[in-house]
Amino acid sequence: MRIEELTGVGEKRAKDFAKLGIYDTEKLVSYFPRAYLDMTNRVSVQSVPHNELALVACKIVGCDPVRYTGRVKFVRAHLEQDGYYFTAVWFNMPYIAKKLIAGEYLFYGRVSNRYGQISLVNPSFEKIGGISRLKGLVPVYGLSGSLTQKVVRDSVQRALRMETRASIIPADLRKKYALLPLNGAYAAIHAPKSQEEMKKAAERIAIEEYFTLVSAFKLIKGDKNEARGRTYTVSAQEVAEFEKRFPFEFTGGQQKAVRAIFDNLKSPVRMNRLLQGDVGSGKTAVALTGIFMAMKSGFQAAYLSPTEVLAEQNYRLLQKVFPEYKVAYLAGSCTVKEKREIKTALQTGEYDVLCGTHAVLQADVVFKNLAFCVCDEQHRFGVAQRNSLSEKGENIDVLVMSATPIPRTLSLIFYGDLDITVIPDKPAGRQEIVTSIIPDRKYDDMLVYIAEEAKKGRQAYFVCAKIEDDEGQITSVTELYEEIRARLPSVRFALLHGRMKDKEKTAVMSAFKNKEYDCLVSTTVIEVGVDVPDATIMAIYNAERFGLSQLHQLRGRVGRGSEKSYCFLLIGSESDTALERLRFFKSTNDGFELAERDLEIRGGGDFLGTRQSGRILNEIKNLRYSSEAVFLAKKLSDEAFERGDLGEIRAVSMKKYESLKDVVLN
């Protein structure tokens, strides 16, 4: 049923639901709570540590008009709890002002407690009269526009009464492994009677989703042993000579990876391989060696990067490494004329290798004899995009790369359609990065140090999680840019974030690499692949909000030159849990060790996340479940496929895959 047909929704609220990606009741019941309020755990706001979440009963006693700070709008309300006065502030939500009517409310949000001034940041709130009837754990949903928690809760409950969630796991397997009824799990996740019931419901839903995903991978993969239909004539001696073009000797891990690719290409079966390696392990050199094998054998190759910044960087590298071959560059920023000329030349075989972004995947990009494809930073792409690239020719050999270390057990499940090669070591002479946790009292000292380093020609990154402080949890990158630029007027700052156009991002990164700027204030858009040898400092704000693997990716952007490099972790919460995680991060530079710890601490859902999975698991992003749920889903799928019991599995999983393909490719 369309969402606007649901009782109590209507056209206006339907538009607000649409902003959340919810267009029908099926999607609505899969819109899981981002948190739960324990109605028995109301606290005094004065007792809450800085940056911790709290449920506070208080009165609204006043509200200021909507104000601006730079380009950011904010609303401030004045609150009172047992004679203590404090405030609540909302960023970029001006519509909140109309809802702030005097009276008694329950507020739920993050507490800012600095210099004796207490404020709730972007809290959700409800009148006590309406919420006091709710008992136990009360779901809290992400909101949009005029939607309130009550509207979403009531709408979800109505949708649950209309939607039947049927499991595609065969009934005898559900019985064998004592799986809860799927309908009951959906009901429980939206209105759990206890923490235990909520956890069991999340596990059951995760098992179903992973079962569907793993089964879809198997169906997509089809016959893994596809015949290639072409012969690579390159010799081992020619490959060894090519490796001498690099200004370093290949490590043992790189040599092993090159041998695996060479053996693949010499076999009658096409290659479909994941190359995993820590930051700085030399994956790109291995990929270029694979491209050489194809071009030396008389075939074309393609190198796909997730952003124009990386694509342009790789294009220049290909030109340098392959002076005897013709290299083309194709991206969204190319002119219509350039695109037309490149596509024509590719089809006639004038170019040997194409380097580009998603533009390479377009249907009108046709090769004469494409044989070998590299997909860089593969976690930025979906399975559909990988397949789209490999369909540019007949039984294309595909190498996908990831610098995001994934625990071996999970990679075998999530990348089950790929052979896996890991480069465990790093090139000799690579600098170890000194990591430090910077408390508030040392923040000014850090800025002074960075300014001094800038005078010496060093460069630094300042990284924030998001463009705008829309959840009250992190520093806004635009606000940070304005703040530190004012505090360090002698330092040249640039700003980079995901909402900038590709051409703008490329220009900023090129200028930074060419030392036109000393410091780059950025979101995590610089997380992968960007190579600036003179960048020696990485300062990460609200570091406790990042996963260990993502912190490791960011840390890997420095230490790429000959100078000693540093990673500074700035924290918004000094809770024991946050400090424990960051101390562990500080203690090791081993990305795979960090990945295993990330999985242990955060669970399979957060570890894989929406980016790790190429957005495939986006709809279960709020669920908290263990890695055992993923393993069980794989086991169930294996048993179902062994029996050939695939009727409903094929229909549902492939339907879901096709819909994801449309989302990812458009």
QUISUL-V244831 format. One record per backbone hydrogen bond with DSSP energy under -1.0 kcal/mol. NH is the residue of the N-H (numbers start at 1). CO is the residue of the C=O. If there is no record, write none. Layout:
BEGIN
nh: {NH & NH}
co: {CO & CO}
END
This chain:
BEGIN
nh: {3 & 5 & 6 & 9 & 14 & 15 & 16 & 17 & 18 & 19 & 20 & 21 & 22 & 25 & 28 & 29 & 31 & 32 & 34 & 35 & 37 & 39 & 41 & 43 & 47 & 48 & 51 & 52 & 54 & 56 & 58 & 59 & 60 & 61 & 62 & 64 & 67 & 69 & 72 & 74 & 75 & 77 & 78 & 79 & 80 & 81 & 84 & 86 & 87 & 88 & 89 & 90 & 92 & 96 & 97 & 99 & 101 & 103 & 105 & 106 & 107 & 108 & 109 & 111 & 112 & 114 & 117 & 119 & 120 & 121 & 122 & 124 & 126 & 128 & 131 & 132 & 134 & 138 & 140 & 147 & 152 & 153 & 154 & 155 & 156 & 157 & 158 & 159 & 160 & 161 & 163 & 174 & 175 & 176 & 177 & 178 & 179 & 185 & 186 & 187 & 188 & 189 & 190 & 198 & 199 & 200 & 201 & 202 & 203 & 204 & 205 & 206 & 207 & 208 & 209 & 210 & 211 & 212 & 213 & 214 & 215 & 216 & 217 & 218 & 219 & 220 & 221 & 222 & 226 & 228 & 239 & 240 & 241 & 242 & 243 & 245 & 246 & 255 & 256 & 257 & 258 & 259 & 260 & 261 & 262 & 263 & 264 & 265 & 266 & 270 & 273 & 274 & 275 & 276 & 277 & 281 & 286 & 287 & 288 & 289 & 290 & 291 & 292 & 293 & 294 & 295 & 296 & 298 & 299 & 300 & 301 & 302 & 303 & 304 & 305 & 311 & 312 & 313 & 314 & 315 & 316 & 317 & 318 & 319 & 320 & 321 & 322 & 325 & 328 & 330 & 334 & 339 & 340 & 341 & 342 & 343 & 344 & 345 & 346 & 347 & 348 & 350 & 352 & 353 & 354 & 355 & 356 & 357 & 360 & 361 & 362 & 365 & 368 & 371 & 372 & 373 & 374 & 375 & 376 & 378 & 380 & 381 & 386 & 387 & 388 & 389 & 390 & 391 & 392 & 397 & 398 & 399 & 400 & 401 & 402 & 411 & 412 & 414 & 415 & 416 & 418 & 419 & 421 & 423 & 427 & 430 & 434 & 436 & 438 & 442 & 443 & 446 & 447 & 448 & 449 & 450 & 451 & 452 & 453 & 454 & 455 & 457 & 458 & 459 & 460 & 461 & 462 & 463 & 464 & 470 & 477 & 478 & 480 & 481 & 482 & 483 & 484 & 485 & 486 & 487 & 488 & 491 & 494 & 496 & 500 & 505 & 506 & 507 & 508 & 509 & 510 & 511 & 512 & 513 & 514 & 515 & 516 & 518 & 519 & 520 & 521 & 522 & 523 & 526 & 527 & 535 & 536 & 537 & 538 & 539 & 540 & 541 & 543 & 545 & 546 & 551 & 552 & 553 & 554 & 555 & 556 & 557 & 558 & 566 & 567 & 568 & 569 & 570 & 579 & 580 & 581 & 582 & 583 & 584 & 585 & 586 & 587 & 594 & 595 & 596 & 597 & 598 & 599 & 600 & 601 & 602 & 603 & 607 & 608 & 609 & 613 & 614 & 615 & 616 & 618 & 620 & 621 & 623 & 631 & 632 & 633 & 634 & 635 & 636 & 637 & 638 & 639 & 640 & 641 & 642 & 643 & 645 & 646 & 650 & 651 & 652 & 653 & 654 & 655 & 656 & 657 & 658 & 659 & 660 & 661 & 662 & 663 & 664 & 665 & 666}
co: {23 & 2 & 3 & 6 & 10 & 11 & 12 & 13 & 14 & 15 & 17 & 18 & 17 & 1 & 24 & 25 & 28 & 30 & 140 & 140 & 138 & 136 & 38 & 55 & 44 & 45 & 111 & 49 & 109 & 107 & 105 & 80 & 103 & 78 & 78 & 76 & 74 & 72 & 69 & 67 & 90 & 88 & 62 & 86 & 59 & 84 & 81 & 79 & 118 & 77 & 120 & 75 & 73 & 93 & 94 & 96 & 99 & 60 & 58 & 126 & 56 & 124 & 54 & 52 & 119 & 117 & 114 & 112 & 87 & 110 & 89 & 108 & 106 & 104 & 127 & 128 & 131 & 37 & 35 & 144 & 148 & 149 & 150 & 151 & 152 & 153 & 154 & 155 & 156 & 157 & 159 & 170 & 171 & 172 & 173 & 175 & 174 & 181 & 182 & 183 & 184 & 185 & 186 & 194 & 195 & 196 & 197 & 198 & 199 & 200 & 201 & 202 & 203 & 204 & 205 & 206 & 207 & 208 & 209 & 210 & 211 & 212 & 213 & 214 & 215 & 216 & 217 & 218 & 224 & 268 & 235 & 236 & 237 & 238 & 239 & 242 & 243 & 251 & 252 & 253 & 254 & 255 & 256 & 257 & 258 & 259 & 260 & 261 & 262 & 226 & 398 & 419 & 400 & 421 & 402 & 278 & 282 & 283 & 284 & 285 & 286 & 287 & 288 & 289 & 290 & 291 & 292 & 295 & 294 & 369 & 352 & 372 & 354 & 374 & 356 & 307 & 308 & 309 & 310 & 311 & 312 & 313 & 314 & 315 & 316 & 317 & 318 & 322 & 353 & 355 & 331 & 335 & 336 & 337 & 338 & 339 & 340 & 341 & 342 & 343 & 344 & 345 & 326 & 326 & 301 & 328 & 303 & 330 & 357 & 358 & 359 & 362 & 346 & 300 & 300 & 397 & 302 & 399 & 304 & 401 & 377 & 378 & 382 & 383 & 384 & 385 & 386 & 387 & 389 & 371 & 271 & 373 & 273 & 375 & 275 & 407 & 408 & 410 & 411 & 413 & 415 & 272 & 274 & 276 & 280 & 427 & 565 & 567 & 569 & 439 & 440 & 442 & 443 & 444 & 445 & 446 & 447 & 448 & 449 & 450 & 451 & 454 & 453 & 534 & 518 & 537 & 520 & 539 & 522 & 468 & 466 & 467 & 476 & 477 & 478 & 479 & 480 & 481 & 482 & 483 & 484 & 488 & 519 & 521 & 497 & 501 & 502 & 503 & 504 & 505 & 506 & 507 & 508 & 509 & 510 & 512 & 511 & 492 & 492 & 460 & 494 & 462 & 496 & 523 & 524 & 532 & 459 & 459 & 566 & 461 & 568 & 463 & 570 & 542 & 543 & 547 & 548 & 549 & 550 & 551 & 552 & 554 & 555 & 536 & 434 & 538 & 436 & 540 & 575 & 576 & 577 & 578 & 579 & 580 & 581 & 582 & 583 & 590 & 591 & 592 & 593 & 594 & 595 & 596 & 597 & 598 & 599 & 603 & 604 & 605 & 609 & 611 & 610 & 613 & 615 & 617 & 618 & 620 & 627 & 628 & 629 & 630 & 631 & 632 & 633 & 634 & 635 & 636 & 637 & 638 & 639 & 640 & 644 & 646 & 647 & 648 & 649 & 650 & 651 & 652 & 653 & 654 & 655 & 656 & 657 & 658 & 659 & 660 & 661 & 662}
END
